[in-house]
Amino acid sequence: MQLVHTIQDLRSALRPFNSPAFVPTMGNLHEGHLDLVRTAQPLGDVTVSSIFVNRLQFAPHEDFDTYPRTLQADCDRLEQAGCDIVFAPAEKELYPEPQGYKIQPPADLADILEGHFRPGFFIGVCTVVMKLFQCVFSEAKGPRHALFGKKDYQQQMVIRRMVQQFGMPVEIIAGETQRAADGLALSSRNGYLSEAERAEAVQLSLALRALARDALAATGAMPEQLEGLEARAMRALAMRGWQPDYLTVRRRADLQLPKAADALTPQSLVVLGAARLGRTRLIDNFEV
Ligand code: PAF
């Protein structure tokens, strides 16, 4: 496996290949990332991963400075998972000057849920993903794939739509969320949890599963009924000491609230949630 730090070295390393399969990450890798790397391998003739903590997608009060940087351990894991090239640029390499041009994703998809609670987050994500795609795919002549985890459900939808609207020749593949034995979704931020918080953390996924069950049981549920169920789910978590941002039932197609006319079938819905436990903000979701 080759580790490169500059765009020029990345392009040289990629020159002999036609079809990169790319897994962008911010490092501190877990089984969710490695699963994406393994899924990527048969999709192209070279498997590339990037490790870059992207300042642009963090608000000033968020954890950019403390986000774990674990390059050596990450490279060891990527090598074992079969990655061929790791691109780990310094900040000045990707942002040699302040990034004036940014990708503004559409409000209907990107200003709700995560985008509502983390304003500017998807601008930062789309901008860096566009830049990384330019670095990784510019020499490619064959099919290009990029893989994102479904744990960041809205993120993979926002990126999928960006690629579609810009007509980029990249196929977006979504990987299933990987979970710990108790059901907690794997996340780089789980490492922030204290022992007691770690034991409690699975309650977010349990609350989402219960919300999905309740929503489906309320057959023909009107949006107001769903809002009642969502409010109850948030209250239940709050009573356990969480600070929920949202627990909500949405249409899979566009992440909007189901309308009265929508048939509530499991295949059409996703439940999504975000909540803070102590100083750690966790997100999770289930396709119902
Ligand atoms: O999901 C992540 O780790 C990041 O948002 C991504 C896609 C690597 C962009 O920085």
Residues whose N, C-alpha, C, O or C-beta is under 5 A from the ligand:
A	BS01	PAF	P24 T25 M26 F52 N54 V125 V128
